[in-house]
């Protein structure tokens, strides 16, 4: 769980920081470019105004004087502006050639001035036209890296020659280096933030997961029957409330199981006592039919009965005394023998339809009368 939370947090953090970094990088780049373009526009406008004033004040009338004027003007424009710009002073393509040469500070960069830009500059009639370009750092190498740049085009009036195209080429290498530095700082900051985010997430997740792990461990031990296990309670937060609740549940479970064990013990004791109490009456019930079966009529007289349990009959045999029934019923060991039972059966057996014997006869345990024959 902890690894899953940390991983998901890092993924979300990386996506958020990437989006934020891209937005900040684009904002910084656009801000730097717009600021630099505004500076370039202002600087180009000032340089163009000085060039027009110089051309208007020149008394040159011949081709050589005008050519010299163009060279001087080109040098002045290069020296008055920033060190990272090139200047091109060209004759329009639709204007006839009168012997004046175009002036350029770097012939290898002339292809950066596109025909579309030249057309737009001529149509602007003295207004400035800007176009972003990619300036190679080594123009002689086709595979050289490039830096962003801006071309500014406008027109000036040259004595005798007429309208000329004036272009300023600025490279933004220093601004690109500034942007690269800021992007690297943002990248380092993003890495540091991700590391802090991972550390904070790991710490917070550990503090949240550790009590849950302890609760799961205690629950497993409770399930194994170790009901004396408890969770440590620290503080008054949600985890402490969970620990208290789990401890109360374990205590209640332990008490209920104890009560159930006591009830089970009482139940076993009750069953044992009942079976012991029922053993003697059941023995008596099993022995009573044996005294009155027909097979017992041919047995020998009662030998074990005491004198009070029998008396002589008219035929010389001994019959059960009226007081023997009760003693035989209450004491199974003192019962009539098989012969006494047989004598009872031959001399004084009473069918089941006859009236029940007297209480004194019922106490003997032999189903006979007081000795009278039928």
Secondary structure, DSSP 8 states (H G I E B T S, - for coil): -HHHHHHHHHHHHHHHHHHHHHHHHHHHHHHHHHHHHHHHHHHHHHHHHHHHHHHHH----SHHHHHHHHHHHHHHHHHHS-TTEEEEEEE-TTS---S---EES-GGGGGGS-HHHHHHHHHHTT--EEEEEEEESSTT-TT--EEEEEEEEEEEEETTTEEEEEEEEEE-HHHHHHHHHHHHHHHHHHHHHHHHHHHHHHHHHHHHHHHHHHHHHHHHHHHTT-TT------SSSHHHHHHHHHHHHHHHHHHHHHHHHHHHHHHHHHHHHHHHHHHHHHHHHHHHHHHTSGGGGGS---SSS-GGGEEE-TTS-EEE-TTHHHHHHH-TTS---HHHHHHHHHHHB--TTS----HHHHTBSS-B-SS---
